[in-house]
Amino acid sequence: MAGPAAEGKKLSRSFGWLALLGALLVVAGVVGLVYTGVATLTSMLLFGWLLLIGGIVGLLHAVESRGTNFFWLGVVVAALNIAAGVVVIRHPHGTAEALTMFAALLFLTGGLFRLVGSVVVRGPQFGWTLLQGVFGLLLGLLVLFDWPHSSLYVLGLFFSLALLFDGLGLIAIGVGGRQVVSMVSDQQASGGLPGTPGGEHPKRSRS
């Protein structure tokens, strides 16, 4: 039928665009891994613009809902987002240094808690939790000891890895979706129910 066939082609095209978007993200992730400094600066600028746009949208929403109990809270939150966005856009390097320090402290505290928790509790995942704690602790120390120079590549590295893995996931979804749509379309083209040649429905037996 023309209807299901057209829907199948449309769905297959959508999965194809999804796979193409995944490929672009993979390429951007690989480029970011090569040029981590540029990736760090790009991630900071994106972060700043997201804060700024989110603050403006939140401010407009607060103005539309004036007269409610949450009006001033919305205005304050929107103003903070706008101010933070402006600061990040104007000082991306300083923001990268601050966020890298925060990430290092987060790795240190998370690794320390996992390490101590695994030793104290000694649950069924003792070895894996201990390994996670040691890895987080070492990563935090490495980032902290190389700070502020580490701010030039740490955030860009994480940003690029996120793009790379997200792109690979989208490629897998797009390719797998196209294959499923193709299999369903072929089954519909061959016709009918499985086990009945030519797609004919089995006749009901008369009593």
Secondary structure, DSSP 8 states (H G I E B T S, - for coil): -HHHHHHHHHHHHHHHHHHHHHHHHHHHHHHHHHSHHHHHHHHHHHHHHHHHHHHHHHHHHHHHTTTSTTHHHHHHHHHHHHHHHHHHHH-HHHHHHHHHHHHHHHHHHHHHHHHHHHHHH--TTHHHHHHHHHHHHHHHHHHHHTTTGGGGTHHHHHHHHHHHHHHHHHHHHHHHHHHHHHHHHHHHHH-SSTTSGGG--------
